[in-house]
Amino acid sequence: MASSGVGVNTVASANEAPEISDNMGDWLRGVYRFTTDRNDFRRNLILNLGLFAVGVWLARNLSDIDLMAPQPGV
C-alpha cells in the first residue's frame, strides 16, 4: 500500500473487504486502545469535560422551556 494514506483498490472482488489505509488503521487502533484503557487519566478527563460541556449546553438551551405551559394544539 502506498504511504499517501489513500487506499484505493479498483480490482477488488465483491467478497473482499475494502482496504483500510495505514493512517486510518492506526487511528482506529488508537481509538480502541484509548477507550479500553481503564486507567487512562486523559480519557477520563476528556470524557468528564465532554459530559460537562453537554450538561452546560443543555442547561443553557433548555432553561427557557416552561414544561407547565399549555401546549399548542392540545
N, CA, C and O atoms as a GROMACS GRO file, in nm:
protein
  296
    1MET      N    1   0.085  -0.118   0.000
    1MET     CA    2   0.000   0.000   0.000
    1MET      C    3   0.088   0.123   0.000
    1MET      O    4   0.194   0.124   0.063
    2ALA      N    5   0.047   0.223  -0.068
    2ALA     CA    6   0.123   0.347  -0.075
    2ALA      C    7   0.114   0.422   0.057
    2ALA      O    8   0.015   0.409   0.130
    3SER      N    9   0.215   0.501   0.086
    3SER     CA   10   0.215   0.573   0.213
    3SER      C   11   0.139   0.704   0.205
    3SER      O   12   0.146   0.786   0.298
    4SER      N   13   0.067   0.726   0.096
    4SER     CA   14  -0.006   0.852   0.081
    4SER      C   15  -0.130   0.857   0.170
    4SER      O   16  -0.188   0.964   0.188
    5GLY      N   17  -0.172   0.742   0.224
    5GLY     CA   18  -0.289   0.741   0.311
    5GLY      C   19  -0.418   0.720   0.236
    5GLY      O   20  -0.525   0.719   0.297
    6VAL      N   21  -0.412   0.703   0.104
    6VAL     CA   22  -0.532   0.682   0.025
    6VAL      C   23  -0.532   0.538  -0.020
    6VAL      O   24  -0.446   0.497  -0.098
    7GLY      N   25  -0.627   0.460   0.030
    7GLY     CA   26  -0.635   0.319  -0.007
    7GLY      C   27  -0.742   0.298  -0.112
    7GLY      O   28  -0.860   0.290  -0.079
    8VAL      N   29  -0.704   0.289  -0.238
    8VAL     CA   30  -0.798   0.270  -0.347
    8VAL      C   31  -0.763   0.140  -0.415
    8VAL      O   32  -0.652   0.123  -0.465
    9ASN      N   33  -0.857   0.047  -0.417
    9ASN     CA   34  -0.835  -0.082  -0.481
    9ASN      C   35  -0.941  -0.097  -0.588
    9ASN      O   36  -1.056  -0.126  -0.558
   10THR      N   37  -0.903  -0.078  -0.715
   10THR     CA   38  -1.001  -0.078  -0.823
   10THR      C   39  -1.032  -0.217  -0.873
   10THR      O   40  -1.130  -0.234  -0.946
   11VAL      N   41  -0.951  -0.320  -0.836
   11VAL     CA   42  -0.970  -0.454  -0.888
   11VAL      C   43  -1.014  -0.547  -0.774
   11VAL      O   44  -0.984  -0.667  -0.778
   12ALA      N   45  -1.084  -0.496  -0.674
   12ALA     CA   46  -1.127  -0.577  -0.561
   12ALA      C   47  -1.248  -0.660  -0.600
   12ALA      O   48  -1.336  -0.614  -0.673
   13SER      N   49  -1.251  -0.784  -0.551
   13SER     CA   50  -1.367  -0.869  -0.577
   13SER      C   51  -1.481  -0.831  -0.483
   13SER      O   52  -1.461  -0.755  -0.388
   14ALA      N   53  -1.599  -0.884  -0.508
   14ALA     CA   54  -1.716  -0.848  -0.429
   14ALA      C   55  -1.707  -0.903  -0.287
   14ALA      O   56  -1.764  -0.845  -0.195
   15ASN      N   57  -1.635  -1.014  -0.267
   15ASN     CA   58  -1.626  -1.075  -0.135
   15ASN      C   59  -1.510  -1.022  -0.052
   15ASN      O   60  -1.500  -1.054   0.066
   16GLU      N   61  -1.424  -0.942  -0.109
   16GLU     CA   62  -1.307  -0.893  -0.040
   16GLU      C   63  -1.341  -0.766   0.037
   16GLU      O   64  -1.408  -0.677  -0.015
   17ALA      N   65  -1.295  -0.760   0.163
   17ALA     CA   66  -1.319  -0.642   0.244
   17ALA      C   67  -1.235  -0.526   0.191
   17ALA      O   68  -1.123  -0.547   0.144
   18PRO      N   69  -1.288  -0.404   0.197
   18PRO     CA   70  -1.210  -0.289   0.150
   18PRO      C   71  -1.088  -0.267   0.238
   18PRO      O   72  -1.091  -0.291   0.358
   19GLU      N   73  -0.980  -0.222   0.174
   19GLU     CA   74  -0.858  -0.196   0.249
   19GLU      C   75  -0.872  -0.068   0.329
   19GLU      O   76  -0.935   0.029   0.285
   20ILE      N   77  -0.814  -0.069   0.447
   20ILE     CA   78  -0.810   0.050   0.531
   20ILE      C   79  -0.668   0.104   0.525
   20ILE      O   80  -0.572   0.030   0.543
   21SER      N   81  -0.656   0.233   0.499
   21SER     CA   82  -0.523   0.291   0.487
   21SER      C   83  -0.450   0.281   0.620
   21SER      O   84  -0.512   0.264   0.725
   22ASP      N   85  -0.318   0.291   0.616
   22ASP     CA   86  -0.237   0.280   0.737
   22ASP      C   87  -0.274   0.387   0.838
   22ASP      O   88  -0.280   0.360   0.958
   23ASN      N   89  -0.300   0.508   0.791
   23ASN     CA   90  -0.335   0.616   0.883
   23ASN      C   91  -0.469   0.588   0.951
   23ASN      O   92  -0.483   0.610   1.071
   24MET      N   93  -0.566   0.540   0.876
   24MET     CA   94  -0.697   0.510   0.935
   24MET      C   95  -0.686   0.392   1.031
   24MET      O   96  -0.747   0.394   1.138
   25GLY      N   97  -0.611   0.291   0.995
   25GLY     CA   98  -0.592   0.176   1.083
   25GLY      C   99  -0.524   0.216   1.212
   25GLY      O  100  -0.564   0.170   1.320
   26ASP      N  101  -0.422   0.301   1.204
   26ASP     CA  102  -0.354   0.349   1.324
   26ASP      C  103  -0.450   0.429   1.410
   26ASP      O  104  -0.450   0.418   1.532
   27TRP      N  105  -0.533   0.511   1.345
   27TRP     CA  106  -0.628   0.592   1.419
   27TRP      C  107  -0.731   0.504   1.490
   27TRP      O  108  -0.763   0.527   1.606
   28LEU      N  109  -0.782   0.402   1.419
   28LEU     CA  110  -0.880   0.312   1.480
   28LEU      C  111  -0.818   0.233   1.596
   28LEU      O  112  -0.882   0.215   1.699
   29ARG      N  113  -0.694   0.187   1.578
   29ARG     CA  114  -0.627   0.116   1.688
   29ARG      C  115  -0.608   0.208   1.807
   29ARG      O  116  -0.623   0.166   1.922
   30GLY      N  117  -0.573   0.334   1.780
   30GLY     CA  118  -0.555   0.430   1.888
   30GLY      C  119  -0.685   0.459   1.961
   30GLY      O  120  -0.688   0.468   2.084
   31VAL      N  121  -0.793   0.472   1.886
   31VAL     CA  122  -0.924   0.496   1.949
   31VAL      C  123  -0.965   0.376   2.033
   31VAL      O  124  -1.015   0.392   2.144
   32TYR      N  125  -0.943   0.256   1.981
   32TYR     CA  126  -0.978   0.136   2.056
   32TYR      C  127  -0.896   0.127   2.185
   32TYR      O  128  -0.950   0.100   2.292
   33ARG      N  129  -0.766   0.150   2.173
   33ARG     CA  130  -0.680   0.143   2.292
   33ARG      C  131  -0.716   0.254   2.391
   33ARG      O  132  -0.714   0.232   2.512
   34PHE      N  133  -0.750   0.372   2.338
   34PHE     CA  134  -0.786   0.486   2.422
   34PHE      C  135  -0.914   0.458   2.500
   34PHE      O  136  -0.924   0.494   2.618
   35THR      N  137  -1.013   0.395   2.437
   35THR     CA  138  -1.141   0.372   2.503
   35THR      C  139  -1.139   0.250   2.594
   35THR      O  140  -1.222   0.242   2.685
   36THR      N  141  -1.049   0.156   2.572
   36THR     CA  142  -1.049   0.035   2.653
   36THR      C  143  -0.951   0.040   2.768
   36THR      O  144  -0.951  -0.051   2.851
   37ASP      N  145  -0.866   0.143   2.777
   37ASP     CA  146  -0.770   0.154   2.886
   37ASP      C  147  -0.842   0.211   3.008
   37ASP      O  148  -0.880   0.328   3.008
   38ARG      N  149  -0.861   0.131   3.110
   38ARG     CA  150  -0.939   0.174   3.226
   38ARG      C  151  -0.863   0.270   3.317
   38ARG      O  152  -0.925   0.341   3.396
   39ASN      N  153  -0.732   0.273   3.307
   39ASN     CA  154  -0.653   0.356   3.397
   39ASN      C  155  -0.600   0.482   3.329
   39ASN      O  156  -0.500   0.539   3.373
   40ASP      N  157  -0.665   0.525   3.224
   40ASP     CA  158  -0.616   0.640   3.149
   40ASP      C  159  -0.678   0.768   3.204
   40ASP      O  160  -0.798   0.792   3.187
   41PHE      N  161  -0.596   0.848   3.270
   41PHE     CA  162  -0.644   0.974   3.327
   41PHE      C  163  -0.693   1.069   3.218
   41PHE      O  164  -0.793   1.137   3.235
   42ARG      N  165  -0.621   1.072   3.106
   42ARG     CA  166  -0.656   1.163   2.997
   42ARG      C  167  -0.794   1.128   2.942
   42ARG      O  168  -0.873   1.218   2.912
   43ARG      N  169  -0.825   0.998   2.927
   43ARG     CA  170  -0.955   0.957   2.876
   43ARG      C  171  -1.065   1.002   2.972
   43ARG      O  172  -1.167   1.055   2.928
   44ASN      N  173  -1.043   0.982   3.100
   44ASN     CA  174  -1.145   1.022   3.197
   44ASN      C  175  -1.163   1.173   3.198
   44ASN      O  176  -1.275   1.222   3.212
   45LEU      N  177  -1.054   1.247   3.184
   45LEU     CA  178  -1.063   1.393   3.182
   45LEU      C  179  -1.141   1.441   3.061
   45LEU      O  180  -1.230   1.526   3.072
   46ILE      N  181  -1.109   1.386   2.945
   46ILE     CA  182  -1.179   1.427   2.823
   46ILE      C  183  -1.326   1.388   2.830
   46ILE      O  184  -1.413   1.467   2.791
   47LEU      N  185  -1.355   1.268   2.880
   47LEU     CA  186  -1.494   1.224   2.892
   47LEU      C  187  -1.571   1.313   2.988
   47LEU      O  188  -1.683   1.355   2.957
   48ASN      N  189  -1.513   1.343   3.102
   48ASN     CA  190  -1.583   1.427   3.200
   48ASN      C  191  -1.601   1.569   3.150
   48ASN      O  192  -1.706   1.629   3.172
   49LEU      N  193  -1.501   1.624   3.082
   49LEU     CA  194  -1.517   1.759   3.027
   49LEU      C  195  -1.624   1.761   2.917
   49LEU      O  196  -1.699   1.857   2.906
   50GLY      N  197  -1.629   1.655   2.837
   50GLY     CA  198  -1.732   1.646   2.734
   50GLY      C  199  -1.871   1.637   2.794
   50GLY      O  200  -1.964   1.704   2.748
   51LEU      N  201  -1.887   1.554   2.895
   51LEU     CA  202  -2.017   1.542   2.961
   51LEU      C  203  -2.056   1.673   3.029
   51LEU      O  204  -2.173   1.711   3.027
   52PHE      N  205  -1.959   1.741   3.088
   52PHE     CA  206  -1.986   1.871   3.149
   52PHE      C  207  -2.032   1.972   3.044
   52PHE      O  208  -2.127   2.046   3.067
   53ALA      N  209  -1.963   1.974   2.929
   53ALA     CA  210  -2.000   2.067   2.823
   53ALA      C  211  -2.140   2.038   2.771
   53ALA      O  212  -2.216   2.131   2.743
   54VAL      N  213  -2.176   1.911   2.758
   54VAL     CA  214  -2.311   1.876   2.714
   54VAL      C  215  -2.413   1.922   2.818
   54VAL      O  216  -2.519   1.974   2.782
   55GLY      N  217  -2.382   1.904   2.945
   55GLY     CA  218  -2.473   1.948   3.050
   55GLY      C  219  -2.492   2.099   3.050
   55GLY      O  220  -2.603   2.148   3.068
   56VAL      N  221  -2.382   2.173   3.031
   56VAL     CA  222  -2.392   2.319   3.025
   56VAL      C  223  -2.474   2.361   2.904
   56VAL      O  224  -2.558   2.451   2.914
   57TRP      N  225  -2.450   2.296   2.789
   57TRP     CA  226  -2.526   2.330   2.669
   57TRP      C  227  -2.674   2.304   2.690
   57TRP      O  228  -2.758   2.388   2.655
   58LEU      N  229  -2.707   2.189   2.748
   58LEU     CA  230  -2.848   2.158   2.774
   58LEU      C  231  -2.910   2.257   2.871
   58LEU      O  232  -3.022   2.303   2.849
   59ALA      N  233  -2.838   2.292   2.977
   59ALA     CA  234  -2.892   2.385   3.076
   59ALA      C  235  -2.915   2.522   3.015
   59ALA      O  236  -3.014   2.588   3.046
   60ARG      N  237  -2.825   2.566   2.928
   60ARG     CA  238  -2.840   2.699   2.867
   60ARG      C  239  -2.949   2.701   2.762
   60ARG      O  240  -3.020   2.800   2.750
   61ASN      N  241  -2.964   2.593   2.687
   61ASN     CA  242  -3.058   2.594   2.576
   61ASN      C  243  -3.198   2.544   2.613
   61ASN      O  244  -3.294   2.572   2.541
   62LEU      N  245  -3.210   2.472   2.722
   62LEU     CA  246  -3.342   2.420   2.759
   62LEU      C  247  -3.399   2.490   2.882
   62LEU      O  248  -3.507   2.455   2.929
   63SER      N  249  -3.327   2.590   2.933
   63SER     CA  250  -3.374   2.656   3.055
   63SER      C  251  -3.494   2.746   3.030
   63SER      O  252  -3.568   2.776   3.124
   64ASP      N  253  -3.517   2.790   2.907
   64ASP     CA  254  -3.628   2.881   2.881
   64ASP      C  255  -3.757   2.807   2.845
   64ASP      O  256  -3.857   2.871   2.812
   65ILE      N  257  -3.756   2.676   2.850
   65ILE     CA  258  -3.876   2.600   2.818
   65ILE      C  259  -3.958   2.583   2.946
   65ILE      O  260  -3.910   2.534   3.047
   66ASP      N  261  -4.083   2.625   2.937
   66ASP     CA  262  -4.174   2.610   3.050
   66ASP      C  263  -4.253   2.481   3.029
   66ASP      O  264  -4.342   2.476   2.944
   67LEU      N  265  -4.220   2.380   3.105
   67LEU     CA  266  -4.285   2.250   3.086
   67LEU      C  267  -4.430   2.249   3.133
   67LEU      O  268  -4.508   2.161   3.095
   68MET      N  269  -4.468   2.346   3.217
   68MET     CA  270  -4.604   2.350   3.268
   68MET      C  271  -4.696   2.435   3.182
   68MET      O  272  -4.816   2.440   3.207
   69ALA      N  273  -4.642   2.502   3.080
   69ALA     CA  274  -4.724   2.588   2.995
   69ALA      C  275  -4.813   2.500   2.907
   69ALA      O  276  -4.772   2.391   2.867
   70PRO      N  277  -4.934   2.548   2.875
   70PRO     CA  278  -5.021   2.470   2.786
   70PRO      C  279  -4.957   2.456   2.648
   70PRO      O  280  -4.903   2.552   2.594
   71GLN      N  281  -4.964   2.338   2.594
   71GLN     CA  282  -4.902   2.310   2.466
   71GLN      C  283  -4.996   2.349   2.352
   71GLN      O  284  -5.117   2.331   2.362
   72PRO      N  285  -4.940   2.403   2.244
   72PRO     CA  286  -5.027   2.441   2.131
   72PRO      C  287  -5.087   2.318   2.064
   72PRO      O  288  -5.020   2.216   2.048
   73GLY      N  289  -5.210   2.329   2.026
   73GLY     CA  290  -5.278   2.221   1.956
   73GLY      C  291  -5.336   2.115   2.048
   73GLY      O  292  -5.380   2.010   2.002
   74VAL      N  293  -5.337   2.142   2.179
   74VAL     CA  294  -5.392   2.041   2.271
   74VAL      C  295  -5.528   2.086   2.318
   74VAL      O  296  -5.592   2.016   2.396
   0.00000   0.00000   0.00000
